[in-house]
Structures are given as C-alpha cells and as structure tokens.
Amino acid sequence: MKSLAQISRCDVPPTGVLCVALAHNEMRRAPDFLRHHRELGVAHFLIVDDHSSDGTREYFQSQTDVTLFAPDGTTYKQHKALWRKEILDAYALGRWVLLMDLDEQFIYPHCDSRSVDRFIAYLESERSEAVFAPMVEMYADHSNASFADANVQPLVQTFPFFDAEGYRLLRPSGRFLKKFPTPPLELLGGPRERLFYDFDVRSLKPLARWVLRTFASVDRSMQPGVLASLGDRFARLVLRGSMPRPPLVMSKIPLLKWRKGLQFPGGPHAVSDKLPLSEVWGALLHFKFMDFVNETKYRAARGQHAKGAIHYKLYEERMDRLGSGVSPYYSRSRRYAGWRDLVTCGLLRSADGWERYC
C-alpha cells in the first residue's frame, strides 16, 4: 500500500462481510461500534487510525478481529478516499463490505433477527450490488449529553431521539452524476440543517412546500425517469435560495460488493460506477451529537473535513446564539425503539421479497 502502513495484523477470514472504517479519537464510540457490528455478524474489521491520541489505536490493537492501519505520509483531508480504496482493492475484491465511520451504526429491516450474512444472501438473490442508506442523526433530549454519558451501551440508550420529518430526496447535479452515478438521488435534511441553516420545511412558502411534496418526498422512486428529473431541476430552482450551500448530504452507500476501479468522491456518499441498487434500504444511526460543542471546535480547528471543514466552521460561528448548550431536541423529535420506527417515517425501506425471505 502506498498511503497506509499496517500496524497490526489479524487473520482476515476468506468469507463473510468485512467492515472498513476510519477513526480519529473515537475511544468513547469504538466499543459500541464493534459490539453493534459484531452482533450483526461482521466477520472482520479493517480500520485506519488517523493519529488518535485518546487510546483508540491501542484499543483496536488489542482486538483479535481488527486489522489496523495508519497513514503513511498522507492526510484524511486529501487521501481518505484513497485509504478506503487501497484497503478494499487489497482485501475485498468481489466481497461485500461495510464502509463506516466510527460514529455510525448500520441497520436494515429485520436486523434484530436476521444476520448481515442472510441479508447479503438476499441481496445476491435479487442481483443487487449496493444498498442506499439515510444517515439518521441521534441525539438526547437535553444539551448536556456528552461523552461522559457514552459509557452506557448501547449508545442509542443515551442518544435515542431523531428527526422523523423534514427530509427530501433530490437528484444531484448532472455534472456530479456523470462522475458518480450511484445513487441517482441523495437525501438532504436532518437536525444540523434545521439548527444551523434555518431550513425548516414548515417555514417555507406554499409553493416551495408543494414542490417538496410533489417532487422530493422521501417515498419517491429511487429510479427517477425523465419527468422526475425535470421535477428535480424545478425543485432545485425553487429551493435554491433556501438550501444550505454546500449541501449537507445525509445519505451514503455504506454496503456494497466491491469491484476494482470503483472510486468515491471523498466519503462513500456516492460511487463511480452505476451499481444495481437494492429495493431495500439500510440506515446509519449517526451519533454526531456527542459532546457536539467541543467536537465542533476541535474539527473546525483541525480542518481535515470536506472543503476545509466548512460545515464545522459554520456551526462554530452560529453556536453562540443557541446558548450554553446545543441540543437538536424539539417538540417533534421522535424516540427510536427499533428499525420499524424508521420504516414508518420513510427513512428505511423494506421490500416484499425481503419480507418473504425473512
């Protein structure tokens, strides 16, 4: 590998789902991340530790199902897509892989009773090669929930709330889709957009609300035709002055069958080939709101995220108006009790075939 050095080696099993993840100072999240995905049936973890100083690296080195890597003269900001690609090309050709960050936990319909291997068997039977997944940001009902509370596992017990509305599915720009055609639609919305960008569907003008309901609802087809594409362009035109720039994309392709030559735009929000998508969606429980104030200041100063950490710098600028703490909890927040809660609000999809298979 040109961009990574291997710093611990464990035997990678020849079969089963692999998980490739990037980590930086994630010691509070790491144990629950491993617990959750081990329970799903993940066979092995291939993790890049990006200069952690809180014990994350030492923790992963002690795990018998983790192979650990470290940057070799490369940086997260410029090379994270390359890190993933080098690991995937070396270990995962022709295999199903989960592509994760340490603050994410993957779920899918019936994940409480059907292993990820069984889910993969179904995906193979429908000849799919990738799974679309909204990122569902999890939070507490008060502003003081922090890493100190994260000793309680699973994390979802401490951070059990999410936004069940206010999302939209829209087509990316034609220029972007030409380079990264999977997925054909991306999800936008969520609590960070509501808090920091003042984008609330209920506050839009009647025309904009109608456009969202008609052309960008979360229950729309993931295979938009010509008319739907025209509707996407109209929706973007109407909403252009209201939506965050750059857009805060809240969806990924976290589960796919790896082919040599695939590329990501940065993170796995999109893929460079047109892969057959499953009708079934996954979802990523995203534990972003753990010690959010301090993490935001740290990441803004570190500057390693997209476009020089532009989103984190904006959060930092606007946090003063929110008072001493930042909590996305509001009157319409919903408590998460299991994957069915996401199905009922359109953030997770099953399919008749998967239901019969189960």
C-alpha positions in Angstrom: 0.0 0.0 0.0 1.3 3.5 -0.9 -0.8 5.6 1.5 -1.1 3.4 4.6 1.2 1.4 6.9 -0.2 -1.8 8.6 0.5 -1.6 12.3 -1.3 -4.7 13.5 -2.3 -7.8 11.6 -5.0 -10.4 12.3 -6.1 -13.2 10.0 -8.8 -11.9 7.6 -11.3 -14.6 7.1 -11.8 -15.7 3.5 -15.6 -15.3 3.7 -18.1 -13.1 5.4 -18.8 -9.3 5.4 -15.8 -7.0 6.0 -16.1 -3.6 7.6 -13.7 -0.8 6.6 -13.7 2.2 8.9 -11.8 5.4 9.6 -11.1 6.5 13.2 -9.7 9.6 14.9 -10.0 9.9 18.7 -13.1 7.6 18.9 -12.4 5.7 22.2 -15.9 6.6 23.5 -17.6 5.2 20.4 -15.3 2.3 19.5 -16.5 -0.4 21.9 -20.2 0.1 21.0 -19.3 0.3 17.3 -17.6 -3.1 17.5 -20.4 -4.6 19.7 -23.1 -3.5 17.3 -21.5 -4.7 14.1 -20.3 -8.0 15.7 -23.9 -8.7 16.7 -24.9 -8.1 13.0 -22.3 -10.8 12.1 -19.5 -8.8 10.6 -16.5 -11.1 10.0 -13.6 -8.7 10.3 -12.8 -5.0 10.7 -10.1 -3.2 8.7 -9.6 0.2 10.4 -7.4 3.2 9.7 -6.4 5.1 12.8 -5.7 8.7 11.9 -3.3 9.8 14.6 -5.6 9.2 17.6 -4.3 10.4 21.0 -7.0 9.1 23.3 -6.3 5.4 23.4 -8.2 4.5 20.2 -5.2 3.0 18.5 -4.2 0.9 21.5 -7.8 -0.4 21.9 -8.0 -1.6 18.3 -4.6 -3.2 18.5 -5.9 -5.4 21.4 -8.9 -6.7 19.3 -8.5 -10.1 17.7 -10.9 -9.3 14.8 -9.3 -6.0 13.8 -6.5 -5.3 11.3 -5.2 -1.8 11.9 -3.6 0.7 9.6 -2.1 4.2 9.9 -1.5 7.0 7.4 1.9 6.8 5.8 2.7 10.4 4.8 -0.9 11.1 3.9 -3.8 13.1 5.4 -7.5 12.5 6.0 -8.5 15.7 4.1 -6.7 14.7 0.9 -6.5 10.9 1.0 -9.4 9.4 2.8 -10.9 8.1 -0.4 -7.5 6.6 -1.3 -7.2 4.9 2.1 -10.5 3.1 1.6 -9.7 2.2 -2.0 -6.3 0.7 -1.2 -7.7 -1.5 1.6 -10.7 -2.6 -0.5 -8.6 -3.5 -3.5 -6.2 -5.4 -1.3 -8.7 -7.4 0.8 -12.2 -7.1 -0.6 -12.3 -7.8 -4.4 -15.7 -9.5 -5.1 -16.7 -9.3 -1.4 -19.5 -7.4 0.4 -18.1 -4.6 2.6 -19.5 -2.1 5.1 -17.9 1.4 4.7 -18.2 3.2 8.0 -17.1 6.0 10.3 -16.9 5.2 14.0 -19.8 7.4 14.8 -22.1 5.4 12.6 -24.0 2.1 13.2 -25.6 0.3 10.3 -29.1 -1.2 10.5 -31.6 -2.7 8.0 -35.1 -4.2 8.2 -35.1 -7.2 10.5 -31.5 -6.6 11.6 -32.6 -7.6 15.1 -33.4 -11.2 13.9 -31.6 -11.7 10.6 -27.8 -11.6 10.3 -26.0 -9.5 7.8 -24.9 -12.7 6.0 -28.5 -13.5 5.5 -29.2 -10.0 4.3 -26.3 -10.4 1.8 -27.7 -13.7 0.6 -31.0 -11.9 -0.2 -29.1 -9.1 -2.0 -27.3 -11.7 -4.1 -30.6 -13.3 -4.9 -32.0 -10.0 -6.3 -28.7 -9.3 -8.1 -28.1 -6.1 -6.2 -24.6 -4.8 -5.6 -25.2 -1.8 -3.3 -27.5 -0.5 -0.6 -28.6 3.1 -0.1 -28.8 4.4 3.4 -30.0 7.6 5.0 -27.9 9.0 7.9 -30.2 9.4 10.9 -28.6 11.7 13.4 -29.2 10.6 17.0 -29.4 12.9 20.0 -30.5 13.3 23.6 -33.4 15.3 25.0 -31.1 17.8 26.7 -27.9 19.7 25.8 -25.7 18.2 28.4 -25.5 14.7 26.9 -21.8 14.1 26.2 -19.0 11.6 26.1 -19.4 11.2 29.8 -22.8 9.6 29.2 -21.5 7.4 26.5 -20.3 4.7 28.9 -23.8 3.4 28.8 -24.1 0.9 26.0 -25.7 0.7 23.6 -25.2 4.4 22.7 -28.8 4.6 21.4 -30.0 4.4 25.0 -28.3 7.7 25.8 -29.0 9.3 22.4 -32.4 7.9 21.5 -34.1 10.7 19.6 -34.1 11.6 15.9 -35.8 13.9 13.4 -38.6 11.9 11.8 -39.6 14.6 9.2 -38.1 17.4 7.2 -36.1 15.3 4.7 -36.1 15.4 0.9 -34.7 13.2 -1.9 -33.2 15.1 -4.8 -31.1 14.4 -7.8 -27.5 15.7 -7.6 -26.2 17.9 -10.3 -25.8 16.4 -13.8 -22.1 17.1 -13.6 -21.7 15.1 -10.3 -23.9 12.2 -11.5 -21.8 11.8 -14.6 -18.8 11.1 -12.4 -20.7 9.3 -9.6 -23.9 7.8 -10.9 -24.8 5.7 -7.8 -27.1 6.7 -6.1 -29.3 8.6 -8.5 -30.8 10.6 -5.6 -29.4 11.9 -2.4 -31.1 12.6 0.9 -31.0 16.1 2.4 -32.3 17.3 5.8 -31.9 16.5 9.4 -31.2 18.3 12.7 -28.0 20.0 11.7 -29.7 21.6 8.8 -32.6 22.6 11.0 -30.4 24.1 13.7 -27.6 25.8 11.8 -29.0 26.6 8.3 -32.6 27.7 9.3 -34.0 25.3 6.8 -37.4 24.2 8.2 -39.9 22.8 5.7 -42.8 24.2 7.8 -41.4 27.8 7.4 -41.2 27.6 3.6 -43.6 29.5 1.3 -46.6 27.4 0.0 -45.0 27.0 -3.5 -41.8 25.6 -2.0 -43.7 23.2 0.3 -45.8 22.0 -2.7 -42.6 21.4 -4.7 -41.1 19.3 -1.9 -44.2 17.2 -1.5 -44.6 16.7 -5.3 -41.0 16.2 -6.5 -38.8 15.5 -3.5 -40.7 13.3 -1.0 -38.8 10.5 0.8 -41.1 7.9 -0.6 -40.3 8.6 -4.2 -38.8 6.0 -6.6 -35.0 5.6 -6.5 -35.1 5.2 -10.3 -36.3 8.6 -11.5 -37.4 8.8 -15.1 -37.2 11.8 -17.4 -40.2 13.6 -15.9 -38.9 13.1 -12.4 -35.5 14.5 -13.4 -37.3 17.6 -14.7 -39.1 17.8 -11.4 -35.8 17.7 -9.6 -34.4 20.6 -11.6 -37.6 22.6 -10.9 -37.3 21.8 -7.2 -33.7 22.9 -7.0 -34.6 26.1 -8.8 -37.4 26.9 -6.4 -35.4 26.0 -3.3 -32.0 27.4 -4.4 -32.1 30.4 -2.1 -33.2 28.3 0.9 -31.0 25.2 0.9 -27.5 25.1 2.5 -24.5 25.6 0.3 -22.6 23.4 0.0 -25.4 20.8 0.5 -25.4 18.7 3.7 -25.8 15.3 2.2 -27.4 12.8 4.6 -27.1 9.6 2.7 -24.4 7.1 1.8 -23.8 3.8 0.1 -22.4 2.0 3.2 -22.8 -1.6 1.9 -21.7 -2.7 -1.5 -20.0 -5.5 -3.4 -16.5 -4.2 -4.1 -15.2 -4.1 -7.7 -11.7 -3.0 -8.7 -11.7 0.5 -10.1 -14.6 1.9 -8.0 -14.0 5.3 -6.6 -15.7 7.7 -4.1 -15.9 11.5 -4.2 -14.5 11.6 -0.7 -16.6 9.6 1.7 -18.9 6.8 0.4 -21.8 9.2 -0.3 -21.6 8.1 -4.0 -19.8 5.6 -6.2 -18.2 6.0 -9.6 -20.0 3.1 -11.4 -23.7 2.6 -11.9 -24.3 -0.3 -9.5 -27.6 -2.1 -9.2 -29.3 -0.8 -6.0 -31.4 -3.0 -3.7 -35.0 -2.0 -3.2 -34.2 -2.5 0.5 -32.6 0.5 2.2 -30.3 0.4 5.2 -29.8 3.3 7.6 -26.9 4.7 9.5 -27.6 5.7 13.1 -25.3 8.7 13.3 -24.0 9.7 16.8 -22.9 13.1 15.8 -24.3 14.9 18.8 -21.9 13.5 21.4 -20.1 16.5 23.0 -21.1 18.4 20.0 -19.7 21.8 21.0 -16.2 20.7 21.9 -16.0 18.3 18.9 -17.1 21.1 16.5 -14.4 23.4 17.8 -11.8 20.7 17.5 -12.8 19.7 14.0 -13.1 23.3 12.8 -9.5 23.9 14.0 -8.2 20.6 12.6 -9.6 21.5 9.2 -9.4 17.9 7.9 -13.1 17.5 6.8 -14.7 18.4 3.5 -13.8 21.8 2.0 -11.6 22.8 4.9 -14.2 21.7 7.5 -16.6 24.4 6.1 -19.6 23.0 7.8 -17.9 22.8 11.2 -16.7 26.3 11.0 -20.3 27.5 10.2 -21.6 25.5 13.3 -18.9 27.2 15.4 -19.9 30.6 14.2 -23.6 30.1 14.9 -23.5 28.2 18.2 -23.4 31.4 20.3 -27.0 32.2 19.5 -28.1 28.7 20.8 -26.9 29.4 24.4 -24.6 27.4 26.6 -25.5 24.0 25.1 -26.6 22.6 21.7 -29.5 20.2 21.6 -31.4 19.4 18.5 -34.3 18.1 20.6 -37.6 19.8 19.8 -41.3 19.2 20.2 -41.5 16.9 17.1 -38.4 14.8 17.9 -39.2 11.0 17.9 -37.8 8.3 20.2 -36.1 5.4 18.4 -37.2 2.0 19.7 -36.1 -0.1 16.7 -35.8 -0.2 12.9 -39.6 -0.2 12.4 -39.6 3.4 13.6 -37.6 4.4 10.6 -39.8 2.5 8.2 -42.9 4.3 9.3 -41.3 7.7 8.7 -39.7 6.8 5.3 -36.1 6.7 6.4 -35.8 2.9 5.9 -37.4 0.7 3.3 -38.1 -3.0 3.1 -39.4 -4.9 0.1 -41.9 -7.7 -0.5 -39.0 -10.1 -1.5 -37.0 -9.4 1.7 -40.2 -9.8 3.8 -40.9 -13.2 2.3 -37.2 -14.1 2.6 -37.4 -13.4 6.3 
